[in-house]
């Protein structure tokens, strides 16, 4: 009997140790999760097409100085055709996201607008047969403010050489009032996502889609050549507007 009680006490003791370890693990996990939550901005994923798609995604919290250094770094590499902004915004936004992630360990997101967009820009696009943009995508970052709060801001180097507030970015995309521009929809997406919501083939990707990246590399090379040839004449009176109505790739 004494032997049984001794074994039973050992078993109870082991159970207490097990539950204690589990409790400690959960406490550490929750602390780590809270730490990561404070270090990253959680955004609702409005790209979702099916219930299995993740409802939220996270992007890095960075300072304004870090964001400006990131922009300067990618501009200095000259591997993304920011000097040829007339089309291919999805390629530029994805190339920027990959540069930030793989070379600077910074996770960014995507911000997408749909509507009738008419931003100002130097360039005669009538030769390309473009009218107005039906959509545009850029990158979004979480900027830590001086008071410790966070603000989502847009990085779109063809228009701005620094992070800008979402409202300022929206205003720039509808600034040519002679075209009666408007924004009908604004939403966020994960860095892996490529096209806007209305693209029928779009599904959420847990990684960069291989076909998208293959097309990205091909199109970026083409746009860099066009940028180097400076095929669009400079004129301060010209308007920077394009159309997805006659060309499915902006």
Secondary structure, DSSP 8 states (H G I E B T S, - for coil): -HHHHHHHHHHHHHHHHHHHHHHHHHHHHHHHHHHHHHHEEEEE-TT--STTS-SEEEEEEE-HHHHHHHHHHHHHHT-S-TT-TTS-HHHHHHHHHHHHHHHH----EEEEEEEEE----SS-GGGGT---EEEEEEEEEEEE-TTS-EEEEEE-TTT-SS-EEHHHHHHHHT--GGG--EEEEEEEE-TT--S-TT-TT----SS--HHHHHHHHHHHHHHHHHHHHT-S---TT------SSS-S--
